[in-house]
Amino acid sequence: MFDLKKLALDVCDTLKISQKDNENIEKARNEFGSGFIDQLLQKKNFELNGFLDDELKTIEKLRHPDYGPLIYKIDNTYYTKEKVSENIRIRYVFESEECFALAKIIREECYRRGCTCAIIPLFEGDQKEYLSMIPEDVLFELNPMSIAIAKNMDVSIFIGDISDPNWSKGLEKKISMSSHSNMIFWGIYEKFNIRGALLALPVERKETYVSKDKYRQVFYDSLLASFSDEMRTLIDIYEKKLKDIDTIRIVADDGTDLSFSIKDRKILRDDKYAATKKKSETYNFPTGEVFVAPVETSANGRIIFDYVTPRGFGLIENLDITFKDGKVSEYTAKGDGAEKFKKFLDANTGEKDRIAELGIGCNPKAEFIGTTIVDEKIFGSIHIAIGFNLGSFQGKNQASSHQDMIKIMKDRGGCLYADGKMIMKDGMPLD
């Protein structure tokens, strides 16, 4: 039986869920004077003896939630409150009992850490139903309720997987109509410094690309490997090899030959050692990659991807892309893959077709199952993303989508060069 309690604890530790500094202390200092406020903070706890009438009135005001509150009372003793609750939102796939169970366990851990937490079910077909029924003009609006929630949220967690990989069929036009407001929303979302987690768990899928047993087992195995020393070692290796590098070149036996610059771009890692409480960042579980935002205008050449699964557009195999000055200029694919890819691009806006990320998979238990959050972590693979790369990527692209495209390098003659030096040979790191 998979240990959901341990996973919940690991996720909360990685996201550093805990109470936060009371941001209203500075507000109180400005309104009532730093001398008096700092005097109260030094006391930690006190009774009301010896305070002047104006000071007593200030103490009473500081008990209001507008200040955190900064003062609270238990029996006849007053206490200062320099830390306040973080606000956690958990959304989970309603149809999955396992997703609901994990959501509840994470909520309990949040409570123990002194944080408020709400769990919200996401029903199968919600987004499809919304797009099917809503008048077209509403799709151009920016939902103020969503902005209000984001403004007051510290951590957002999603638990589950897409149950219908092809849910967008027939709704491409409406998705396109909503893409502009979605792009603006994600730009606003990034400014609120929300820490996010995409926590993948298996669900009942309408279409699977591997057996159901393998689909579930790979999920569990890669989640367990997310916190292993083996994965950390692989991430350490590639993080060091990419540091202070200018030019990256990717080649493989299939004719892939793509080059771009990562000059002055920060090398990032997706594991529990990378998390902070200071930036707008999103962590994926399973974890396990080293990634960087390339210089957005620098990509030139050709690359063939084994697997691409745009959300709601199904599986695309053997996607053959040519980049010119950072943008997708040509593409072909197996079967109807090129048509799916065109529909995906047409449904989005902004820099949707510009290079956004290079990632190197480092999770030793990840295998292809048709879920991007797992597939991109495959050890012996790399992925290139196009589209949005602000926030945790530290890039410059504003777009309504971020699409990862996975290339298997192992046993395919896949090599990675950093400033002309080979750092990966046939998908394996070189010393």
Stockholm file with secondary structure:
# STOCKHOLM 1.0

chainA/1-431         MFDLKKLALDVCDTLKISQKDNENIEKARNEFGSGFIDQLLQKKNFELNGFLDDELKTIEKLRHPDYGPLIYKIDNTYYTKEKVSENIRIRYVFESEECFALAKIIREECYRRGCTCAIIPLFEGDQKEYLSMIPEDVLFELNPMSIAIAKNMDVSIFIGDISDPNWSKGLEKKISMSSHSNMIFWGIYEKFNIRGALLALPVERKETYVSKDKYRQVFYDSLLASFSDEMRTLIDIYEKKLKDIDTIRIVADDGTDLSFSIKDRKILRDDKYAATKKKSETYNFPTGEVFVAPVETSANGRIIFDYVTPRGFGLIENLDITFKDGKVSEYTAKGDGAEKFKKFLDANTGEKDRIAELGIGCNPKAEFIGTTIVDEKIFGSIHIAIGFNLGSFQGKNQASSHQDMIKIMKDRGGCLYADGKMIMKDGMPLD
#=GR chainA/1-431 SS CCCHHHHHHHHHHHTTCSCEECTHHHHHHHHHCHHHHHHHHHHSEECSTTCCHHHHHHHHHTTSGGGSCSEEEETTEEEECCEECCEEEEEEETTCHHHHHHHHHHHHHHHHTTCEEEEEEECTTHHHHHHHHSCGGGGGSCCHHHHHHHHTCSEEEEEECCSCTTTTTTCHHHHHHHHHHHHHHHHHHHHTTCEEEEEECCCCCSSCSSCHHHHHHHHHHHHHHTTCHHHHHHHHHHHHHHTTCCEEEEECTTSCEEEEECTTCCCEEESTTSCCSSSCCEEEESCCEEEECCCTTCCEEEEEEEEECCTTTCCEEEEEEEEETTEEEEEECSTTHHHHHHHHHHTCCBSTTBEEEEEEECBTTCCCSSCHHHHTTBTTEEEEEEECCCGGGCCCCCBSCEEEEEEECTTTTCEEEETTEEEEETTEECC
#=GC SS_cons         CCCHHHHHHHHHHHTTCSCEECTHHHHHHHHHCHHHHHHHHHHSEECSTTCCHHHHHHHHHTTSGGGSCSEEEETTEEEECCEECCEEEEEEETTCHHHHHHHHHHHHHHHHTTCEEEEEEECTTHHHHHHHHSCGGGGGSCCHHHHHHHHTCSEEEEEECCSCTTTTTTCHHHHHHHHHHHHHHHHHHHHTTCEEEEEECCCCCSSCSSCHHHHHHHHHHHHHHTTCHHHHHHHHHHHHHHTTCCEEEEECTTSCEEEEECTTCCCEEESTTSCCSSSCCEEEESCCEEEECCCTTCCEEEEEEEEECCTTTCCEEEEEEEEETTEEEEEECSTTHHHHHHHHHHTCCBSTTBEEEEEEECBTTCCCSSCHHHHTTBTTEEEEEEECCCGGGCCCCCBSCEEEEEEECTTTTCEEEETTEEEEETTEECC
//
